Every structure is written in structure tokens, then in C-alpha cells.
């Protein structure tokens, strides 16, 4: 019984210290107001960087230097600019691509564009062209747009597997 009384004092002290420390935990910071992604997408964007990714090497866990290669300087990619317009209601409307000497990665030079979800888009679809993934929203409010285009191959069983992808970084004019 003496041992129990001796340990009861320590348990009581640790409990009190734990309760006092619990009050010292700060509340998590506010994440801020949501921003309108469509209005941040509108404007003229210049291509600044292109990274080619070997999706098979990534799947197999090959070393990093084999998985990705910056190809910006192999073609005049930096000649390409993209203008995304919105209508009076703030919805996607038209686009214009000025490829210069660069390959046109969008498939068409003009037309309409749309988003899969205006509040949280993950894909941009270009009329007469292709669908490109929005890689991340990070940097969008600072004028950096990251897009990802994935190329697929069809296997003999009819399934499609990604074999190459391209990460495009655009900077707003």
C-alpha cells in the first residue's frame, strides 16, 4: 500500500503537467479564402520549361537521372504562348496559341476551352485539340501555371498504359 501512495503522487503530478501543456498547443493557422481558379487561369502564358518523364522507368523505380530529362532547349519551346480568355460571367471562353517555331502542344491554334470542374479543375480541354492535366495549383496566384500531358500506349489486351509524360511550366505575362 505504501508503494501505491508513493506512485500516486507522481501520477498526479504527470497528469497536472499534461493538462497544463495541453493548453499550450496553438490553434492551426487559417488556410485563407478560396481563390477563383478560372480568373487566375485567364491571361497570356509563356512556356518556360519542359520536362520529359519516362513513365515506365518511374514505375520500375529506375534512378532519378533516367526518369526525367529537361528538353526545353532541344526545341524552341519558349517561343510558345497561350492566351486563355473568359467571358463576362467569368467562365472559360476562347483560347489562342502562338507557337512561333515551337511544336504546338495543344493541337489547335484557337477555339474554345473548358474545365472539368470550375471550382477545383484537374483538366483543361481545348476544342479541336487535346485534354491536359493541371499539375498543381501551387504558384497559380503568383503567375506560374503547371500543366502535364501524358502519352499512352495500347497494349495487346486493350489496356492503356502511360509511357511518356511532359511537365510544362508557363509564366504569366
RAVEN-V132552 format. One line per field, one symbol per residue. psi: psi as a letter, one per 30 degrees, with the letter a starting at -180 (. if undefined). burial: I if it has 9 or more other ideal C-beta (glycine too) atoms within 8 Angstrom, else O. A space follows every 50 residues. Layout:
# RAVEN-V132552
psi->???
burial->???
This chain:
# RAVEN-V132552
psi->eeeeeefeeeeeeeeeeeeeeeffklkklkflkkljeeeffkakkkkfkk kkkjeeeeefglleffelkkgefelheffklkkkllaffglkdllkkjfb glkjffflflalllkfjeeikfkkkkkgblkkkjelfkfefggkkjlkkk klkklfgflkkkfklkkkkkkk.
burial->OOOOOOOOOOOOOOOOOOOOOOOOOOOOOOOOOOOOIIOIIOOOIIIOII IIIIIOIIOOOOOOOOIIOIIIOOOOIIIIIIIIIIOOOOOIOOIIIIIO OIOIIIOIOOIOIOIOOOOOIOIIIIOOOOOIIIOOOOIIOOOIIIIIII IOOOOOOOOOOIIIIIIIIIIIO
